[in-house]
Amino acid sequence: MEMKANRRDFIKGATVAAGFLPSFSILGDDKNKLPEDKRPIGPDDATINVAMIGWGAEGRVLSASLARIPGVRVRAVCDIWRFQCQQARAFFRGYGMDVKTYEDYRDMLDKEDKNIDAVIIATPDWMHCEHTCYCLRKGKHVYCEKEMSNKLEEAAEMCRVQQETGMLLQIGHQRRSNPRYRHCFEHIVPNMLGRVTTAYAQWNRTLAPFFSVKRPPKQEILTKYGYTNAEQYLNWRWFHKYGGGSMVDLGSHQIDLFFWAWGVPPSSVTAIGGLDAFTPRRQTYDRVYCIYEFTMPDGTKNEAVYQVISSNARGGFYEQFMGTNAALTIAEISARGNTVQRELRKGGFSDAEWQTFIDKGWILPTEGDKIKKEVTKDIAVDTRISAQATGNPLAVEMNKPAHMPHLENFLAACRHGEKLNCPAELAYESAVAVLAANTAADTRKTHYFKPEDFKVPPRKA
């Protein structure tokens, strides 16, 4: 497929338009930001030529969305495991794309440089910084899966290189682009819940012991790329060198929502962690329980409780935000709640007031119970309680694969400067909080944050 003569020019130029140089500078230097009316705009139907680094489980998920997005052509895929490259070629051939495959990402970017506008990175966390920084310096826009890195300094370096190059860097916290989540944080949380005092999120799942295959990559390949053996390569999340366990793998998605809800970073985190589901060879926690405290601008304190376990899937995964007037339950899949439940108490929303939210199209109608008095023979105290109302379903549904809106947002930024929903400096804040939970669990001590912890530090001399 021929590239239009001016396509790469305006895609390169769109760099400045998508929050990269961001609306606020994490490094204290916003002097290169172009005025809004000077930002180049490209056509919506411009073809974006994409390369992928990493085609494991997450790479497959992202590919399933990429292949369905108009105007995207995957040109090349890099993976150190030949089997994954073969799988990628077969997959994209089914969508009419003849991709080239490579073992080494540098070889791919050198040979395909003129054919690539953007790179999707879905490699193990420990390689995110190396891969991202190399691509940015080669003049490629980057979509990198979360967590930015299992080391905070490497996450900071990704932010610094993005600012230095001016290329786009979207981090894969895909809920930031999910229309259902965006609807909730635009309308439900600020207008319907009252003062949000408490948040709760969980991700419960059951995992088998270590993953293995009959024909893993050859040991010389694994050694070349820094892996001790096939077991650690295939199960990298459970080893300190490569990943951060369940908290970093899953918690990073949900902890990020606490920032979104309250608009401030946490002031402390207390955590405990354990090893339940797998063999003793594994190093990182497969279960973590933690409490984040958020100090609001007016001095009030709110708490967020988080749980991730790997030994039982009861309850699945979801998030809740509980306020004085209502509670929101939300999840990436429709089957787990996605409702707003009114707090039926004196002084709360009246039926007429609640109806206005339905009329605005924020929630769907349903009938709730009225306040009633609990009667019991065994308790001496006559307690007036708020009966639980039937939750009103959210009026916005998610009818795409979970990652697709986030990829679409990234591609729109590449084309014509749409603002990125999760730029690097935003994801860095989440990385600080998530990695600190593992530290708190290791030390069995509360970790206290300072405001400057959430700012990207300058590079050490």
C-alpha positions as CSV (number, residue, x, y, z in Angstrom):
1,M,0.0,0.0,0.0
2,E,1.5,3.3,-1.1
3,M,1.9,6.1,1.4
4,K,0.5,9.5,0.4
5,A,3.3,12.0,0.0
6,N,2.1,14.3,2.7
7,R,0.7,11.8,5.2
8,R,3.8,11.3,7.2
9,D,4.4,15.1,7.4
10,F,1.1,15.8,9.0
11,I,1.2,12.8,11.3
12,K,4.6,13.9,12.5
13,G,3.3,17.4,12.9
14,A,0.3,16.2,15.0
15,T,2.7,15.4,17.8
16,V,2.3,18.8,19.5
17,A,-1.5,18.7,19.2
18,A,-2.3,15.8,21.5
19,G,-1.1,16.8,24.9
20,F,2.6,16.2,24.1
21,L,3.6,19.0,24.8
22,P,0.9,18.7,27.5
23,S,-1.4,21.4,28.8
24,F,0.7,21.4,32.0
25,S,4.3,20.6,32.0
26,I,5.5,17.9,34.3
27,L,9.1,19.0,33.9
28,G,8.5,22.7,34.3
29,D,9.2,23.6,30.7
30,D,6.2,24.3,28.5
31,K,8.0,26.8,26.2
32,N,7.7,24.6,23.1
33,K,4.0,24.2,23.2
34,L,2.3,25.6,20.0
35,P,-0.8,27.8,20.2
36,E,-4.0,26.0,19.5
37,D,-4.5,27.7,16.1
38,K,-1.1,26.7,14.9
39,R,-1.5,23.0,15.4
40,P,-1.5,21.0,12.1
41,I,-4.6,19.0,11.3
42,G,-4.7,15.9,9.2
43,P,-7.7,14.1,7.5
44,D,-9.7,11.6,9.5
45,D,-9.2,8.9,6.9
46,A,-5.4,9.1,6.8
47,T,-3.8,5.6,7.0
48,I,-1.7,5.1,10.1
49,N,1.1,2.6,9.5
50,V,1.7,0.6,12.8
51,A,4.4,-1.7,14.1
52,M,4.0,-3.9,17.2
53,I,6.6,-5.0,19.7
54,G,5.4,-8.0,21.7
55,W,2.8,-10.4,20.5
56,G,1.9,-12.4,23.5
57,A,-1.5,-12.4,25.3
58,E,-1.8,-8.6,25.5
59,G,-0.5,-8.1,22.0
60,R,-3.2,-10.5,20.7
61,V,-5.9,-8.5,22.5
62,L,-4.7,-5.2,21.1
63,S,-4.4,-6.7,17.6
64,A,-8.1,-7.8,17.8
65,S,-9.0,-4.2,18.2
66,L,-6.4,-2.7,15.8
67,A,-7.6,-4.9,13.0
68,R,-11.1,-3.6,13.3
69,I,-10.2,0.1,13.3
70,P,-10.5,1.8,9.9
71,G,-7.4,3.5,8.5
72,V,-4.9,1.3,10.3
73,R,-2.4,-0.9,8.6
74,V,-0.1,-3.1,10.7
75,R,3.2,-3.3,8.8
76,A,5.5,-5.2,11.1
77,V,5.5,-7.3,14.3
78,C,8.5,-8.0,16.5
79,D,8.7,-10.8,19.1
80,I,11.7,-12.8,20.3
81,W,9.6,-16.0,20.1
82,R,9.3,-17.2,16.5
83,F,6.1,-18.9,17.2
84,Q,4.5,-15.6,18.2
85,C,5.6,-14.0,15.0
86,Q,4.1,-16.9,13.0
87,Q,0.8,-16.4,14.9
88,A,0.9,-12.7,14.2
89,R,1.4,-13.1,10.5
90,A,-1.5,-15.6,10.3
91,F,-3.8,-13.4,12.3
92,F,-3.2,-10.2,10.2
93,R,-3.3,-12.1,7.0
94,G,-6.9,-12.8,7.9
95,Y,-7.5,-9.1,7.7
96,G,-5.7,-8.6,4.4
97,M,-2.4,-7.4,5.9
98,D,0.9,-9.0,5.0
99,V,3.1,-8.1,8.0
100,K,6.8,-8.5,8.2
101,T,8.1,-10.1,11.4
102,Y,11.3,-9.5,13.3
103,E,13.1,-10.9,16.3
104,D,14.9,-7.6,17.3
105,Y,13.0,-4.4,17.6
106,R,16.0,-2.3,16.5
107,D,16.3,-4.3,13.3
108,M,12.6,-3.8,12.6
109,L,12.7,0.0,13.2
110,D,15.8,0.4,11.1
111,K,14.4,-1.6,8.1
112,E,10.8,-0.4,8.4
113,D,11.5,3.2,9.4
114,K,9.9,4.9,6.4
115,N,6.9,2.6,6.6
116,I,6.0,3.2,10.3
117,D,4.2,6.1,12.0
118,A,3.4,4.5,15.3
119,V,4.4,1.6,17.5
120,I,2.3,-0.5,19.8
121,I,4.3,-1.9,22.7
122,A,3.0,-5.0,24.6
123,T,6.1,-6.5,26.0
124,P,6.8,-7.4,29.7
125,D,6.9,-4.4,32.0
126,W,10.7,-4.5,32.5
127,M,11.3,-3.8,28.8
128,H,8.7,-0.9,28.4
129,C,11.3,1.8,29.0
130,E,13.9,0.5,26.6
131,H,11.4,-0.1,23.8
132,T,9.4,3.1,24.3
133,C,12.4,5.4,24.5
134,Y,14.0,3.9,21.4
135,C,10.8,4.3,19.4
136,L,10.3,7.9,20.6
137,R,13.9,8.8,19.6
138,K,13.3,7.2,16.2
139,G,10.4,9.6,15.7
140,K,7.6,7.2,16.3
141,H,4.4,7.8,18.2
142,V,4.0,5.1,20.9
143,Y,1.1,3.4,22.6
144,C,2.6,1.4,25.5
145,E,0.7,-1.0,27.7
146,K,0.5,-0.3,31.4
147,E,2.2,-0.5,33.9
148,M,4.8,2.0,32.5
149,S,7.5,-0.1,34.2
150,N,8.2,-2.2,37.3
151,K,10.8,0.4,38.2
152,L,9.7,4.0,38.9
153,E,12.9,5.6,37.5
154,E,12.3,3.9,34.2
155,A,8.7,5.2,34.1
156,A,10.1,8.7,34.8
157,E,12.6,8.3,31.9
158,M,9.8,7.5,29.6
159,C,8.2,10.8,30.5
160,R,11.4,12.7,30.0
161,V,12.2,11.2,26.6
162,Q,8.6,11.9,25.5
163,Q,9.0,15.6,26.4
164,E,12.4,15.8,24.8
165,T,11.2,14.2,21.5
166,G,7.8,15.7,21.4
167,M,6.3,12.5,20.1
168,L,3.0,11.1,21.4
169,L,3.0,8.6,24.3
170,Q,-0.2,7.0,25.3
171,I,-0.2,4.5,28.2
172,G,-2.7,1.7,28.1
173,H,-5.0,2.5,31.0
174,Q,-7.9,1.8,28.7
175,R,-10.7,2.7,31.1
176,R,-9.7,6.4,30.5
177,S,-11.2,6.1,27.0
178,N,-14.1,3.7,27.8
179,P,-17.3,5.7,27.1
180,R,-19.1,4.2,30.1
181,Y,-16.3,5.3,32.5
182,R,-16.0,8.7,30.9
183,H,-19.8,9.2,31.3
184,C,-19.6,8.3,34.9
185,F,-16.7,10.6,35.7
186,E,-18.2,13.5,33.8
187,H,-21.8,13.2,35.0
188,I,-22.4,10.6,37.7
189,V,-19.5,11.2,40.2
190,P,-19.6,15.0,40.3
191,N,-23.4,15.4,40.2
192,M,-25.1,12.4,41.7
193,L,-23.1,10.8,44.4
194,G,-22.7,13.8,46.8
195,R,-19.5,13.8,48.8
196,V,-17.6,10.7,47.7
197,T,-16.1,9.4,51.0
198,T,-15.2,5.9,50.1
199,A,-14.1,3.9,47.1
200,Y,-13.7,0.1,46.8
201,A,-12.3,-2.0,44.0
202,Q,-11.4,-5.6,43.6
203,W,-10.1,-8.1,41.0
204,N,-10.6,-11.7,42.1
205,R,-9.5,-14.4,39.8
206,T,-8.4,-18.0,39.8
207,L,-5.1,-18.8,38.1
208,A,-3.5,-22.1,37.3
209,P,0.1,-22.9,38.3
210,F,2.9,-21.7,36.1
211,F,2.2,-21.5,32.4
212,S,4.3,-23.8,30.2
213,V,4.5,-24.8,26.6
214,K,6.0,-27.8,24.8
215,R,8.2,-25.7,22.5
216,P,9.3,-22.5,24.3
217,P,11.9,-20.2,22.8
218,K,15.4,-21.7,22.6
219,Q,17.6,-21.0,25.6
220,E,20.1,-19.0,23.6
221,I,17.3,-16.6,22.5
222,L,16.1,-16.2,26.1
223,T,19.6,-15.6,27.3
224,K,20.2,-13.0,24.6
225,Y,17.2,-11.0,25.6
226,G,17.8,-11.2,29.4
227,Y,15.6,-14.1,30.5
228,T,17.0,-16.8,32.9
229,N,14.9,-19.6,31.5
230,A,11.6,-20.4,29.7
231,E,9.6,-20.6,33.0
232,Q,10.5,-17.0,33.9
233,Y,9.9,-15.8,30.3
234,L,6.4,-17.3,30.2
235,N,5.5,-16.2,33.7
236,W,7.4,-13.0,33.9
237,R,4.8,-11.1,36.1
238,W,5.8,-13.3,39.0
239,F,9.5,-12.4,39.1
240,H,10.9,-9.1,40.5
241,K,13.2,-8.6,37.6
242,Y,10.4,-8.5,35.0
243,G,7.2,-7.5,36.7
244,G,5.3,-6.6,39.8
245,G,2.8,-9.3,40.4
246,S,-1.0,-9.0,40.6
247,M,-0.9,-5.4,42.0
248,V,1.0,-4.1,39.0
249,D,-0.7,-6.3,36.5
250,L,-4.4,-5.7,37.6
251,G,-4.3,-3.1,40.3
252,S,-2.8,-0.5,38.1
253,H,-6.0,-0.3,36.1
254,Q,-8.2,0.2,39.1
255,I,-6.0,2.4,41.3
256,D,-5.9,4.9,38.4
257,L,-9.7,5.4,38.9
258,F,-9.2,6.7,42.4
259,F,-7.1,9.5,41.0
260,W,-9.8,10.2,38.4
261,A,-12.6,10.3,41.0
262,W,-11.0,12.6,43.5
263,G,-8.7,14.6,41.3
264,V,-5.8,14.4,43.8
265,P,-3.1,11.8,44.4
266,P,-3.1,9.7,47.6
267,S,-1.4,10.8,50.8
268,S,-0.6,7.3,52.1
269,V,-1.0,3.6,51.4
270,T,-1.0,0.7,53.8
271,A,-0.8,-2.8,52.4
272,I,-0.2,-6.5,53.0
273,G,0.5,-9.1,50.4
274,G,0.9,-12.8,50.2
275,L,1.7,-15.8,48.1
276,D,-1.2,-18.3,47.7
277,A,-1.9,-19.6,44.3
278,F,1.5,-20.7,42.8
279,T,4.7,-22.5,43.4
280,P,7.3,-21.2,45.9
281,R,9.6,-20.3,42.9
282,R,7.4,-17.3,42.2
283,Q,8.6,-14.0,43.9
284,T,5.9,-11.4,43.5
285,Y,2.6,-11.2,45.4
286,D,-0.5,-12.9,43.9
287,R,-2.7,-11.3,46.5
288,V,-2.6,-7.8,48.0
289,Y,-5.0,-5.9,50.2
290,C,-4.4,-2.2,50.6
291,I,-5.9,1.1,51.8
292,Y,-5.1,4.4,50.2
293,E,-5.9,7.7,52.0
294,F,-6.7,10.7,49.9
295,T,-6.4,14.2,51.5
296,M,-8.7,16.6,49.8
297,P,-7.9,20.3,49.2
298,D,-10.3,21.2,52.1
299,G,-8.5,18.9,54.5
300,T,-11.1,16.1,54.6
301,K,-9.8,12.6,54.2
302,N,-11.3,9.8,52.0
303,E,-10.3,6.2,51.8
304,A,-10.0,3.7,48.9
305,V,-9.8,0.0,49.7
306,Y,-8.4,-2.3,47.1
307,Q,-8.2,-6.1,46.9
308,V,-6.6,-8.4,44.3
309,I,-6.4,-12.2,44.8
310,S,-5.5,-15.0,42.5
311,S,-6.9,-18.1,44.4
312,N,-10.7,-17.5,44.0
313,A,-12.7,-15.7,41.4
314,R,-15.8,-15.0,43.6
315,G,-17.1,-11.5,42.8
316,G,-14.9,-10.9,39.9
317,F,-13.7,-7.4,39.2
318,Y,-15.5,-4.1,39.6
319,E,-15.2,-0.6,41.2
320,Q,-17.5,1.2,43.6
321,F,-17.6,4.9,44.6
322,M,-19.8,5.6,47.6
323,G,-21.1,9.1,48.4
324,T,-23.5,10.7,50.7
325,N,-26.3,10.7,48.1
326,A,-25.6,7.6,46.0
327,A,-23.2,4.8,45.1
328,L,-21.8,3.9,41.7
329,T,-20.8,0.4,40.8
330,I,-19.0,0.1,37.5
331,A,-17.0,-2.5,35.6
332,E,-15.6,-3.1,32.1
333,I,-18.2,-5.8,31.4
334,S,-21.9,-5.2,31.6
335,A,-22.7,-8.2,33.8
336,R,-21.0,-6.7,36.9
337,G,-23.3,-3.9,38.1
338,N,-22.9,-0.7,36.2
339,T,-25.6,1.0,38.2
340,V,-26.2,4.0,40.4
341,Q,-27.9,3.2,43.7
342,R,-29.7,6.1,45.5
343,E,-29.1,6.5,49.2
344,L,-32.7,6.5,50.5
345,R,-32.2,8.8,53.5
346,K,-33.8,11.9,54.9
347,G,-32.2,14.9,53.2
348,G,-31.2,12.9,50.2
349,F,-32.5,13.2,46.6
350,S,-36.2,13.3,46.3
351,D,-38.0,11.2,43.7
352,A,-38.5,14.4,41.6
353,E,-34.8,15.2,41.8
354,W,-33.8,11.7,40.9
355,Q,-36.1,11.8,37.9
356,T,-34.1,14.8,36.6
357,F,-31.1,12.6,36.2
358,I,-33.2,10.1,34.2
359,D,-34.5,12.9,32.1
360,K,-31.0,14.1,31.3
361,G,-30.1,10.7,30.0
362,W,-27.5,9.9,32.7
363,I,-29.3,6.8,34.1
364,L,-32.2,4.6,33.1
365,P,-35.4,4.4,35.0
366,T,-36.2,1.7,37.6
367,E,-38.4,1.6,40.7
368,G,-36.7,1.8,44.1
369,D,-37.9,1.0,47.6
370,K,-38.9,3.6,50.2
371,I,-37.3,4.2,53.6
372,K,-38.7,1.7,56.1
373,K,-38.2,0.8,59.8
374,E,-36.4,-2.4,60.5
375,V,-38.3,-4.6,63.0
376,T,-36.6,-7.3,65.0
377,K,-37.4,-9.2,68.2
378,D,-33.8,-9.8,69.1
379,I,-32.4,-6.3,69.1
380,A,-33.6,-3.8,71.7
381,V,-32.8,-0.7,69.6
382,D,-35.4,0.4,67.1
383,T,-33.2,1.4,64.1
384,R,-34.4,3.5,61.2
385,I,-32.5,2.3,58.2
386,S,-32.2,3.2,54.6
387,A,-33.5,0.4,52.5
388,Q,-31.4,-0.4,49.5
389,A,-33.0,0.9,46.3
390,T,-32.8,-1.0,43.1
391,G,-29.9,0.4,41.2
392,N,-30.6,2.5,38.1
393,P,-28.6,1.2,35.1
394,L,-26.2,3.5,33.5
395,A,-27.5,5.0,30.3
396,V,-24.2,4.5,28.4
397,E,-23.2,1.1,27.2
398,M,-19.9,-0.1,26.0
399,N,-20.3,-2.0,22.7
400,K,-16.7,-2.4,21.6
401,P,-13.7,-4.5,22.8
402,A,-12.3,-3.0,25.9
403,H,-9.1,-1.6,24.3
404,M,-10.6,-0.3,21.1
405,P,-11.7,3.2,22.3
406,H,-8.2,3.8,23.9
407,L,-6.5,2.8,20.7
408,E,-8.9,5.0,18.7
409,N,-8.1,7.9,20.9
410,F,-4.4,7.4,20.3
411,L,-4.8,7.1,16.5
412,A,-7.0,10.2,16.5
413,A,-4.2,12.1,18.3
414,C,-1.7,10.8,15.6
415,R,-4.0,12.0,12.8
416,H,-5.2,15.4,13.9
417,G,-4.2,16.2,17.4
418,E,-7.0,14.9,19.5
419,K,-6.1,15.1,23.2
420,L,-4.7,11.9,24.6
421,N,-6.8,10.4,27.4
422,C,-3.8,8.9,29.2
423,P,-0.6,10.7,28.4
424,A,2.6,9.6,30.1
425,E,2.6,12.2,32.9
426,L,-0.9,11.1,34.0
427,A,0.1,7.4,34.0
428,Y,3.3,8.2,36.0
429,E,1.1,9.4,38.9
430,S,-0.6,6.0,38.9
431,A,2.7,4.1,38.7
432,V,3.9,5.9,41.8
433,A,0.9,4.8,43.8
434,V,0.8,1.3,42.5
435,L,4.5,0.5,43.0
436,A,4.3,2.0,46.5
437,A,1.6,-0.5,47.5
438,N,4.1,-3.4,46.8
439,T,6.7,-1.5,48.8
440,A,4.3,-1.0,51.7
441,A,3.4,-4.7,51.6
442,D,7.1,-5.6,51.6
443,T,8.0,-3.5,54.6
444,R,4.6,-3.9,56.5
445,K,4.7,-0.2,57.0
446,T,2.5,2.6,55.8
447,H,4.0,4.5,52.9
448,Y,3.5,8.2,53.1
449,F,3.5,10.3,49.9
450,K,4.8,13.8,49.3
451,P,3.2,16.0,46.6
452,E,6.5,16.1,44.7
453,D,6.5,12.2,44.5
454,F,4.0,12.5,41.7
455,K,6.1,14.9,39.6
456,V,8.6,13.5,37.2
457,P,12.1,14.3,38.6
458,P,14.9,15.6,36.3
459,R,17.3,13.1,35.0
460,K,20.2,12.4,37.3
461,A,23.6,13.7,36.1
